[in-house]
Amino acid sequence: LSQHEGYLSCCRFVNNNGAQCTRIITSSGDSTCILWSIEDKNPMLVFNEHSSDVMSVALSPKNENLFVSGSCDSQAKLWDSRVGGRKSVQTYSYHESDINSVAFLSSG
């Protein structure tokens, strides 16, 4: 996980529709989230729209391509890995301080 330039704040295994997990998502103090290949130990996509430490990531229970990140920039961002990490799908900017934890409802 040497691609991150800051501390690692969160790591989640990406569900593979019941098959063996082959990917993980990490978040870091370097303001990024990275999708990794477990087999290759290499980054597949870098998600870098946050302007401060990313503290938490949560995976959608309904869609393995979606995840949300929470950051000390007071924003939560919804990402779709099919978009390629270039731009978040949606940004939630309603907090006045750090977002230390994020989660999806079980309904997705």
Secondary structure, DSSP 4 states (H G I P E B T S, - for coil): -TT-SS-EEEEEEPPBTTB---EEEEEETTS-EEEEETTTTEEEEEE---SS-EEEEEE-SS-TTEEEEEETTS-EEEEEGGGTSSS-SEEE---SS--------TT-
